[in-house]
């Protein structure tokens, strides 16, 4: 028995030296000698010669001049990779996708072919009737409690707005507390559904949203009931869709609205890039005051030059690396306006 | 689409043939190592061991592994190679991680990129991955030697040395170089901070500055080869092989898949070579091959060829009658309205939780393979697989011998094989025999004990957790999928797999984390214990069984002998696996993934 412990310790010692010291050191030496670019993280430099990131890791782009990567469940934080971990049966997934779709979806056929559905969602929303029942916002909050709560907790301004509402509607809140004895001191999130039900009655066809106004030369942002805007197009696209199941809409590339496994997927499909091409090209044309058709042609060429397919095309379809393409754009057209 | 899985299966099988020859040659001690290596062998050799001594040495060494792992993790805050100053993990997480890596499971309740310094990655992760894989391989070797009725079973420590130094290290070095060329980082540095090209898009910090992107790098190219070859699966990054640094291209994805399949494929053939029963080994190999192909086809068909059902139309209004005490007639009708589809092009299949650079069917293929060989790495989010496709990884863990882990997969198959022969013998009224030895009550008892540990360790704790806050508060997805998350976690722990439905709240993080997952402690302790029980009983009991069987008198091959190298025998083995596993796990499959598939999608929320 004692002998086995001694031998175990010997093996522990030998194996730590071999597996933890020698083995990684050999790979480190080979990597730093023959593959220094890869071994240090495939870092690339920006226009000013400073590193702007790794070719392998997605980074966020919001400007219209740039191609945008897939949405990220990790907020593009390369020190905390994360997936959404949402099951297909989880409504949160469908809601997230619908929210992303609302402002970008276009009609495929019919008299409005090629036009955004967004304005129609606003018109439908203002009529305040879903499935033949009045009060869209109330129905929305009733059906999706956790999403209504998510709206409240997602932004400090939102919860402040609900708190202010609760203060000015003490009678409604105290009645709610009586019906829900488990929550004697409700927080803003607890009152989310109640708030939206009342809001919907007070402001039919409106939704609380951030509005920026200029007062005395200063811009002030506050939450106000609005009847149009991206919040409405996003949040109510799915309900609009249920009321308009027959509407023929253009499909959006799947990778544009789904999050990747790591949250750091550096690539998008070629279809996704083509889908964004019009926006990117017209913006660059505007910035550089060049002919839009020519700019589009140039960017199309950049895309084609940078496209590649997994395993030389044997295992999958064409994709492009977003950072690589955007660096090319930056080099070609200069800094975006 | 199908080219990736087909090429993987064919390529690995072809390479396994010469590789298994090499392994048998090493384990038979025919390799005459150069002098300085023989010095190490002599240093470690404690003399020939019988099966009890061999098992005792194995267990004692595993206790040492536990202590060593504990020390390394506890030292993280003060150890070198930690420029980020990462702190001490919570005590339960340390217990869980040590148990997990010691048992070749690599279930990670911590998140590699957030919680582990390069110190831990090198001295804890890499070391355990080399050594725990070797332990399983040695156990299988001991069983083979029992079946050969050898005087003694060799020496555990010498076997360990041979496996680690003559097999794992050279192959890991070759694969590591290929990985390096493709873009895996290999540095002792910890992070890079960069201002991204559109700096403002990262958001702003509290003092109004544009946030920087922090890229975690490290000795990735050293960890990943052995992570795959040892069917360990514990990655450097939280999201494992989905993270670009850990799996930069379609080519590395192919290699990682190949890496985790290689040794499990080889071990079946090594079994045949060492027993001089190659035809028998090929029959076993074929049964496993068909099962693996089945799980891959299932996953690819339902996940890559079908869209994510959460986004598609469900055109029929469904009405369910559910029992309700308050409703008249005791039945209440629940109406689920028809759902219109969202305009999403899903011709590439379900892309939620998938990476694009690996190829179209890569996520589903990887998900099936990683559980079959109990690796547990993942290149997509298993939680977001289509509901019925997720049955494939679960079945892989439940059967646990579709090639299976290092050595233990083949050992598990031997259990099914003994039970199968026993049942067949009962049916035709002959004394069951394996390798010419009569299977007696003792062998069957030991086989059944080892076999039943697995379902008990999955279904028992799953039931307990599903019924209590421990499970309910950890679920992140509704209804049937929530149950699937619990069952998956315990299946993964018991199969010593290590993959997970990542939504489950099991991460405590550092000991001073103010907001840990509420039930993380219960999960740490429960899965830690499950991993330990499900590792050592199914190693020791089969060695005892093999010893009881192997030293019996060999009866000569006769007319009435059950031939173990025929198509019929393959069917017998296949049937036994399917029926036994089906009887054990069909009910829970119906409650989890099948219910989710049939039930309303989307569900509530």
Interface residues (C-beta under 8 A of the other chain):
Chain A: X1 X3 X4 X5 X7 X8 X9 X10 X11 X12 X14 X15 X16 X18 X19 X20 X23 X24 X26 X27 X28 X30 X31 X32 X34 X35 X38 X39 X40 X41 X42 X43 X46 X50 X51 X52 X53 X54 X55 X56 X57 X58 X59 X60 X61 X62 X63 X66 X70 X75 X76 X77 X78 X79 X80 X81 X82 X83 X84 X85 X86 X87 X88 X89 X90 X91 X92 X93 X94 X95 X97 X98 X101 X105 X144 X145 X146 X147 X238 X241 X242 X244 X245 X249 X250 X251 X252 X253 X254 X255 X257 X258 X259 X260 X261 X262 X263 X264 X265 X266 X267 X268 X269 X271 X310 X311 X314 X315 X316 X317 X319 X323 X326 X327 X330
Chain B: X3 X4 X40 X43 X44 X46 X56 X57 X60 X61 X64 X65 X68 X111 X113 X114 X122 X123 X126 X127 X130 X131 X157 X160 X161 X164 X165 X169 X172 X173 X176 X177 X180 X181 X182 X183 X184 X185 X186 X187 X188 X189 X191 X192 X194 X195 X196 X197 X198 X200 X201 X202 X203 X213 X214 X215 X216 X217 X219 X221 X222 X226 X237 X238 X239 X242 X243 X244 X245 X248 X249 X250 X251 X254 X308 X309 X310 X311 X313 X337 X338 X339 X340 X342 X343 X344 X345 X346 X347 X348 X350 X351 X352 X353 X354 X355 X356 X357 X358 X359 X360 X361 X362 X363 X378 X379 X380 X381 X383 X384 X386 X387 X476 X477 X478 X479 X480 X481 X501 X502 X503 X596 X599 X600 X601 X602 X603 X604 X605
